[in-house]
Amino acid sequence: MTATHSLRLARLAVGELAEVSLIIAPGEVHCISGPSGSGKSRLLRAVADLEPHSGEVWLGDIAQASLPAHVWRGRVMLVPAESQWWEDSVGEHMTQDALTDLETLGFSPEVLGWQVSRLSSGEKQRLALLRAISRAPSALLLDEPTANLDEVTTRRIEAWLQSIIREHGWPVIWVAHDPGQIQRVADRHWRIEASGLVEVTRWA
């Protein structure tokens, strides 16, 4: 499957969050913000078929319900705020394609031999992004992907992500809390208010 498909949420409801209907076009970034506990992460998990929900999600003309969950998650890739690692070394989690961007993310090839247990939270966050992107998804769901990074590294990761998103035409839902980051990366900005999603038309 090519990556140039829209991601469509059709009356998707999860937990206390009311029905959400959105269309994220190829190459677009839709940022979602809101108070802690308002349902931002649960919404991403529902889109990734990791959380029970009503409504439907579509990638192009393919419905989430029509695919086995693991196949859907390979195409609509979630990068959670706290990444999971199941092997001992970094390299065991990476594909060959990951090598291209190691330096851009501030790593040398030696990182592939590192034990996961020695990684800092910021290193895990950057490598989890690389791991997801190297698997050639068709859409990305990013849950505060730079929360553990300093300002300089955050800007570097933002630029890298934006370049790759444009290159591949991925539709992206990006949960963010920093107004400056939202201004830099978002094509559209939505905020969860009173259990509903409200578009923010000015966020400078």
C-alpha positions in Angstrom: 0.0 0.0 0.0 1.2 3.5 -0.8 1.2 6.1 2.0 -0.8 8.7 0.1 -4.2 8.0 1.7 -6.3 10.1 4.0 -7.0 9.0 7.5 -10.7 9.4 8.4 -12.3 9.2 11.8 -16.1 8.6 11.4 -18.1 9.3 14.6 -15.3 7.7 16.7 -16.1 7.8 20.4 -13.9 6.4 23.3 -14.4 6.7 27.0 -15.9 10.1 27.9 -14.9 11.6 24.6 -17.8 12.4 22.4 -18.0 11.4 18.8 -15.1 12.6 16.7 -15.3 13.0 12.9 -12.1 14.1 11.2 -10.3 13.8 7.8 -6.5 14.1 7.9 -5.3 14.5 4.3 -2.0 13.0 3.1 0.9 15.0 4.4 -1.2 16.9 7.0 -0.5 17.2 10.7 -3.5 17.6 13.0 -2.4 18.5 16.5 -4.6 17.7 19.5 -4.3 19.4 22.8 -6.3 19.4 26.1 -6.1 19.0 29.8 -4.5 15.9 31.3 -6.9 13.1 31.5 -9.2 14.5 28.8 -8.8 11.6 26.5 -6.0 12.5 24.1 -4.0 9.3 24.4 -7.1 7.2 24.5 -8.2 8.7 21.2 -4.9 7.8 19.6 -5.2 4.3 21.0 -8.7 3.9 19.5 -7.4 5.1 16.1 -4.6 2.5 16.4 -7.2 -0.3 17.4 -5.7 -0.6 20.8 -8.8 0.7 22.7 -12.5 -0.4 22.4 -14.5 2.3 20.7 -17.6 3.1 18.7 -17.5 4.5 15.2 -15.0 3.6 12.5 -11.6 4.6 11.2 -10.6 4.5 7.6 -7.2 4.6 5.8 -8.2 5.5 2.3 -11.0 3.1 1.5 -9.9 0.4 4.0 -11.8 0.3 7.3 -10.0 -0.5 10.5 -12.6 -3.3 11.2 -11.8 -5.0 8.0 -8.2 -5.8 9.0 -6.6 -7.9 11.7 -5.5 -5.6 14.5 -1.7 -6.2 14.0 -2.0 -5.5 10.3 -3.8 -2.2 10.9 -1.2 -1.1 13.5 1.5 -1.7 11.0 -0.1 0.8 8.7 -1.5 3.2 11.2 1.5 3.4 13.5 1.2 4.7 17.1 4.3 6.1 18.9 3.2 6.3 22.5 4.6 8.7 25.1 6.2 5.7 26.9 7.7 3.4 24.3 7.8 -0.4 24.8 11.0 -2.4 24.2 10.9 -6.2 24.1 14.5 -7.2 23.2 17.7 -6.5 25.1 19.6 -4.4 22.5 18.5 -1.4 20.4 19.6 -3.0 17.1 17.2 -6.0 17.6 14.3 -3.5 17.3 15.5 -1.8 14.1 15.2 -2.5 10.4 18.0 -1.7 8.0 16.2 1.4 6.9 16.7 2.9 10.4 20.4 3.3 9.8 19.9 6.3 7.4 18.6 8.7 10.0 20.6 7.7 13.1 23.0 10.6 12.7 20.2 13.1 12.1 18.7 12.0 15.5 22.1 12.5 17.2 23.3 8.9 17.3 26.3 7.0 15.9 25.9 3.4 14.5 27.2 2.1 17.8 23.8 2.8 19.4 22.5 -0.4 17.7 24.7 -2.4 20.1 23.6 -0.6 23.2 21.4 -2.3 25.8 17.9 -0.8 26.0 18.3 -0.6 29.8 21.1 2.0 29.5 18.9 4.4 27.4 17.7 7.7 28.9 14.0 8.6 28.5 14.9 11.1 25.7 17.0 8.5 23.9 14.2 6.0 24.0 11.8 8.6 22.6 14.0 9.4 19.6 14.7 5.8 18.9 11.1 4.8 19.2 10.3 7.4 16.5 13.0 6.0 14.3 11.8 2.4 14.9 8.3 3.4 13.8 9.3 5.3 10.8 11.7 2.6 9.6 8.7 0.2 9.3 7.2 2.3 6.5 3.7 3.0 7.9 1.0 4.7 6.0 -0.1 7.1 8.8 1.4 8.2 12.1 -0.1 8.8 15.6 2.3 10.7 17.8 1.7 11.0 21.5 3.8 14.0 22.7 6.8 12.7 20.8 9.3 15.3 22.1 8.1 15.5 25.7 11.4 14.2 27.1 13.7 16.3 24.9 15.4 19.7 25.4 14.6 22.6 23.1 17.4 22.2 20.7 16.7 18.5 20.2 13.0 19.1 20.0 13.5 21.5 17.1 15.7 19.0 15.3 13.2 16.2 15.7 10.3 18.5 14.6 12.2 19.4 11.4 13.1 15.8 10.7 9.5 14.6 11.2 8.0 17.3 9.1 10.4 16.5 6.2 9.6 12.8 6.4 5.9 13.4 6.7 5.9 15.6 3.6 8.1 13.2 1.7 5.9 10.2 2.3 2.5 11.9 2.4 1.6 10.5 5.8 -1.6 11.8 7.5 -0.5 12.5 11.1 -2.3 13.0 14.4 0.1 14.6 16.9 -0.8 15.1 20.6 1.0 18.2 21.9 0.9 20.5 24.9 3.4 23.2 23.9 1.7 26.1 22.0 5.0 26.9 20.3 5.3 23.4 18.9 1.7 23.4 17.7 2.3 26.6 15.9 5.4 25.2 14.2 4.1 21.8 13.1 0.3 21.9 12.9 -1.8 22.3 9.8 -4.9 22.2 12.0 -5.2 22.3 15.8 -8.0 20.7 17.8 -8.5 21.0 21.6 -10.6 18.7 23.8 -13.1 20.8 25.7 -16.0 19.4 27.7 -15.6 16.0 26.2 -15.7 17.3 22.7 -13.2 18.2 20.0 -13.1 22.0 19.1 -11.0 23.4 16.4 -8.6 26.2 17.5 -8.4 28.7 14.6 -5.8 30.9 16.2 -3.1 29.5 18.5 -0.2 31.9 18.1 
